[in-house]
């Protein structure tokens, strides 16, 4: 009998692919390190042995490993957020970048970076808090405006308002950059989307956010399935529509806010990877949500690897790579959606 959820075998298979891609991304870069040496450094680090081959150890443990882990966690978080938003809104084009949520989070984080907004004793709390606050505020504003203009919340209405809001937020970000003074370089590079310079504190932040946010969204997988038949029908079968919507929107805003505060604007992950997962395993959120996390982590690690190695020693921002792939995917998904609606 076919199991409905994501099976243990599926988890193990995805984990093996994830670990293989992670190892490849750690080994390759401006300086390529043999797999044998990489595994030796990791093994010695786990055993607490003295450094052997200090150059490789420093590159692997201090630079590449925290960056690759952050990339994987960020990809999983953004992809999970996109899958949850698409299920909630019944819209295959819904995503933090297409709905303007990422732009809103970027505006909040840019304000924190440019004007030094911080929380005493918590070095990253100011940027993260502002990103989460602006992400949630942007999402609520966009959906409220879309509902006011079009009570059916049609796909084209939400996307159009999201695009307009993104342009507005981008203009405000440019205005912030012009007043950022000596911080203009760091703010500008950050807005392009990059996880260069990630450290283990960022890894810890992303891990906590994904564990908590992932647990909430996975817990609501049955409710998200119910939304597929419409909000009224979902309410009739016992789903607390308002509670579920608010919970999902807050959780998604937190995940996007944390990702944006660490890596800047990395567009289209939440659009491309859930759609690819849905094409392979179907729309059931019991399988779709965990699959989207694996797909997102793997996709963003590969995109970051391309950004680091394509023009080495020059490094592209990962946001450029994901935007190029995502723009093509957006057109294809929109075409399939319109064609299916006819």
C-alpha positions, 0 to 999 in steps of 0.5 A, a space after each residue: 500500500 502506498 504511504 501518503 506521507 514522506 517515507 523514511 526511505 525518501 528522507 534517507 535518499 534525499 539526505 544522501 543527495 544533500 550530503 553529497 552536494 554539501 561535500 562537493 560545495 565544500 571541496 570546490 571553490 577558488 581553491 579546490 580541495 581533494 575529497 580525501 583531505 576534506 574528510 580528513 580535516 572534518 574527521 580530525 575536527 570531530 575527534 578534537 585532534 591538532 590541526 594537520 594541514 592548517 591551510 586546508 583546515 582554516 579554509 574548510 572549517 572557518 570559511 566554507 563549512 559555515 557558508 555552505 551550511 548557511 546556504 543550505 539552511 537558507 535554501 530550505 527555509 525559503 523553499 518551505 516558505 514558498 510552498 506554504 504560501 502557494 498552498 495557503 493562497 492556492 497560487 503557484 506563483 506565490 513566493 516571497 520575491 513575487 509577492 514583495 515580501 522579500 523586498 519588504 524584509 530587505 527594506 527593513 534590514 537595509 534600514 537597520 544596517 545603514 542606520 545602525 539599529 541594534 539590540 544591546 547584547 544581541 549583535 544581529 537582533 536589530 537587522 533580523 528583527 527589522 527584516 521580520 517586522 517589515 516582511 510581515 507588514 509587507 505581506 499584510 499590506 499587499 494582501 489587504 490591498 489586493 483584497 480591497 481591489 479584487 475580492 476574489 484575490 485573483 493571481 494576476 492581482 496579487 502578482 501585480 500588486 507584489 511587483 508594484 510594491 517591490 519596485 516601491 521598496 527597491 526605490 526606498 532601499 536606493 534612498 536608504 543607500 544614498 544616506 548610508 554614508 560609509 556603509 554604502 558598500 556593505 549595504 549595496 553588496 548585501 542587497 544583491 544577495 550573498 552569503 559570503 562571510 557567513 559564520 557559525 552564529 548565522 548557522 545557529 540563527 538559521 537552524 533555530 529559525 528553520 527548526 521552529 518554523 519548519 515544525 509549525 508549517 509541517 504541523 499544518 500540512 493537513 490544513 494546507 491540504 484542506 485549503 486546496 478545496 477553498 477556504 469555505 469548504 476548509 472551514 466546513 470540515 473543521 479548519 480554523 481558517 483565520 488561525 491557520 492563515 495568520 500562523 502561516 503568514 507569521 511563520 513565513 515572515 519570520 523565516 524570510 526575515 531571518 534569511 534576508 537579514 543574513 543573506 540579503 535578497 535571494 529571489 525565486 527560491 520559493 518559486 522554483 523549488 516548490 514547483 519542481 517538487 510539486 511536479 515530481 511528487 504531487 500537491 500533497 503537502 505531507 510530501 511537498 513540504 519536506 521535499 521542498 526543503 531538500 530541493 531548496 537546500 540542494 538548489 541554493 547550494 548548487 547556485 552558490 557553487 556556480 556563483 563562486 566558481 564560474 568566473 573565479 577568482 571573481 565571485 558573483 552574488 548568489 542572488 544574480 544566479 537565482 534571479 537568472 534561473 528564476 526569471 525563466 522559471 517564472 515565465 514557464 510557470 505563468 505560461 503553464 498556469 494560464 494555459 491550464 486555466 483555459 
